[in-house]
Amino acid sequence: MHDIAANAVLACLLEVSSHKPGNVNRYRDFKDTKFEHFLATSASFYKPAYEAAFRGSLSSRGKIDYSQIGIGYLIREAVERADKFHGGGNTNLGISILLIPLCAAAGSIMSRDNKIEIERLKDEAGKMIIETTYKDTYELFRAINIANAGGLRVVEEYDVRDKNSINDIIRNNISFYDIMGITERDTVAAEISNNYKITFETGYNGLMEEYTSTKDINLAILKTFFMILSEYPDSLIVKKTSRKVGEEISNMAKGILKMGLKKEAIDELDDYLRSRGNLYNPGTTADITAASIFVCLLGGLKL
């Protein structure tokens, strides 16, 4: 269980260290959110990641049901701990939503088989997510408000800013899985409801192939980021601007991929994405990149 938590922390550290354009990284900050804030966030993630893995192991031994793992609670704990460690704003809501179920699934599989097969990891995470309850949604809403993330774009009747929504969630038994399925235009939510399609198909496969070929983890992460961004317009950008802007930026990423990730082109894109503050910040793509790194580490990638 400790190895799973350590790999989750390492995935967060590797993701933020890579020179991904438009995001905080080791070379560039935002005005209020800096590289060291993400380092603090990564360190703070160990405890909830370990708890998720441990609870997953309990479920595999029949000690608790999947519905009792507390995915929503652990997401909220991760966000609270990051807020405790620094004052740089929301740095891990999306990553926590993606990584906590994967940690629990990894703990379950390791406890049962003493090894992790990637396809089984995907299936186990999917089963756990489906078995979530309204309690997980309630805790997720608390996490969103703690992060002050402006709320996921959920359907109108389940607005995270409306206290009456909590009563509706309880009365209608709207689970974490349910709310992710009806959350509008958010790629992280779509990953949860679609069983991590991008993470495993584009992210895991692309990163493992590139790292196996080059043995350069920073290059592999950067290329994976561009592969995801080129195929899927970043939903954070789309929500802040428009679908058209998101697609334009995806086309820019596609062009840079075709050119072979030339440094000058990447720097030019980075400057462009930062020209409007963090309005063009491809943060959702970064979250899915982090999840992809985590899956690769669980699958045997060794630095």
N, C-alpha and C positions, 0 to 999 in steps of 0.2 A: 504493500500500500504506500509505503514511503517513496518507492521508486516512481510510482504513478504520479504522486504529488510533485516530486522533484522534476519530472518531465513536463508537467503542466507549467511550473514556474519557468523552466528552461525555454519552453515554447514561447511564452510571453516575452522573455528577455531577448530571444533571437529575433522575434517579429519586430520589436520596437528598435532594435539595433540596426536592422537592415535599412538601406538608403531608399526607402519607398517614397516616391514623389507625392507631395501634398499632405504628408503625414509627419508627425513628430518622429524624429529619429536621432541617431547619435551625432548627426551633423547640424540639424536644424530644429528649432523649437517653434511653438506658437507663442503669442504674447503672454497668455496666462497659463498655458499648459506646456510643461517642459519635459525634456528627456528624463530628468531625475524623478519626476512625478510618476512616470511609467515604470521606472526601476523600483520605486517604493511599492507601487501597485503589484508588481510581479512578486516581490517578496511577501507581501501581505496575502497573496493568493494561496500560499502553501496550506494553511489550516483548512479552509473550506474544500480545497481539492482533496486533501487527505480524508476529511470527513466523508466526502462523497464516495471515495474509493472504499472506505471502511464500511459504509452503509450498503454499498453495492455488494461487498463480500458477505455481509449478513443476509442479504436477500438470496444469494446463491446457496446458502446453508439453511434456508427456510426459517431463519430467525425473525425476519420481517418480510412483509409483502413489498412489491415494487411501489405500491401507492404510499408506503410509509417511509420511503427514502428521504423525502423532503427536498426535492429538486428546487422548488421555489424558495424555500427557506435558505438553502445553501447559496443560491444566487444572491439573495438579499444579504446574507452574511458576507459574501465576497465584496459586494458594493460597499457595505458599511465599513469593512476593514480597510478598504482603499481610502475611503473618506477620512478614516482615523489617522492614516499614515501621512497624508499630504493634503494640501489645499489647492490642488491644480484642477479641480472639476472632475467631470465624468471621464474616467480612463479605462473602465473595464466592464461596463454593463453588457455590451454585445459579446465580448469574450467570455464572460461568466455564463451567459445564456447558452453559449455553444459548448463550453468546456465542462461544466458541471455534470451534465448527463453522460458525457464521454468518460469522465473520471469514474462515475458510478458504474458504468458498463464495464470499464476496464477492471475495476475491483471485483466485480462479480465473476468475470471470466478468469482472472488470475487465481481467485480463491478456488475455483472449480478445476481448472485445467493447468495451472502453473505456467501458462504461456498465453500470449494474445495473438489470435488470428484476426486479421483486419476485417474480413467479411463478417465474422462473428461479432466483432466489436460494433459494427454498424447495426447489425440485427438486434443485439442486446440493448443498445441505446434506444433504438426505435421502440422496442417493447416497453422499456421503462417510461418513455415519454408518453406513450398511449395510456399507461396506467396512472398518470398523474391525476390529481383531483382539484377541486375549487380552492383548496388550501394553498396549492402551489401557485395558482393565479393570484390569489390575494397577496402572497408574499412577493410575487413578481411585481405587482403594482406598487408595493411598498419600496421595492428596490429601485424602480423607475423614478419614483418621487424623491428618494434619497439622492440618487445620481443627478437629479434635476436635469434630466435628459430631454425634457419637453414632451415626454410621452411617446410611446409607439403610436403609429397612426392606426389605432384600432377602429372598429366600426363605432358609430356614434353612441350606441346604447351602452358601450363599455369603455367610456372615457376614463383614463387613469386619474384625471383631475376632478372627477365627479364622485363624491362619497357615496352617492346612491348606487353607483355601479357595483360597489362591493356587495351590497344587498342583493342586487340582481345576479351577480356571479354565484353567490351562495345558493340562492333560490333555484337557479337554473343549473347548478352544478357544472359550471363552465370550467373545464380543466385547463391546465397549462397547454396541453396539446390542442385543445379546442381554440383557445385564444390566439395561439400562434397561427392556426389555420385560417382565422378570419382577420388577422392583422393586415392592414392594407400597405402594399408597396414597400415592404421591408424584407430585405434578403435574408437577414439573420432569422427572422420568424419563418420565412419560407424554408430555410435549411432545417429547422426543427420539424416542421410539418411534412417535409418531403424527405425525411430520413437522411439528412446531410448529403444531398446529391452533389453539390458543388465541392464540398470538402473532400469527399472520397473520390469522385470521378476526375475532376479537374485538378484540385489541390494536391491530394496524396499522390496520384499517379504522376503528375507533372513534376512535383518536387523530388520524388524518389528517382525518377528518370534523370533529371538534371544533376542531382547530387551524385548519383552513381557514375555519371559520365565525367563530371568535372572535379568532384571532391571539394567544391567551393560552396560552402553553405550559404554565404551571403548572396552569391550569384544565383543559387538555386531558389532562395526565398524571393529575391527580386523578380526572377523570371516567373515564378508561380504567381506572384502578385499581379504582374502584367497579363498573364494568361487569364486570370479570373476577371480582372477589370476589362479586358478586351472583349470577353464573352458576355459579361453581365454588368450593365450600367449600375454604378454604385447607388444604392437606394438612399443613402444619406445625402448625397449630392442632389438626387432627384427630388427628395422631400424639401430641401432648402431652396431649390431653384426650379427646375422643370425636367420632364422626361427628355426633351430635346437637348438640353445641356448635358445630361447624363450620357446620352448616346454619342454626342460629339466627343466627349472625353474618352469614352470607350473606343471610338474610332482612332483617336490620337494614340491610345495605348496599343491598338492593333498595328498601327503603322510603325511604332517603335519596335515592336516585336519582330516585324518583318525585316527591319533594318539591322537586327541583331543586337538590340540593347546598347546602342552607342551612347557613351557617357554624355556627349554634348546634347543629344536629343532628350535624354532623361533629365538633365539639368534644365533644359528649356521648358519641359513639361512641368517640372517642379516649380519653377518661377511663375509659370502661368497659373498653376493651381493655387499658389499662395498670393496671387495678385488681388484677390478679393477676401483677404483675411482667411478664415477657415470655411468660407462658403463652399469652396470646391474641394473640401477635404474628403477623400475617398476612404472614410473610416470603416464602413461596412466591409469593404474589400480587405482592409487590414485585419479585421476580426476573423474573417473566414480564412485568411492566410495563417493566422495564429492557430486556428483549429486544425488546419492542414499540417502544420509543423508538428503539433501534438500527436496527431495520428501517425505521422512518419516516425516519431521518436518511439511511440508504443510499438510500432511495427518493426523496430530493430535498427533504425538509422542511428549511426554512431559518429559523433564528430571526430 
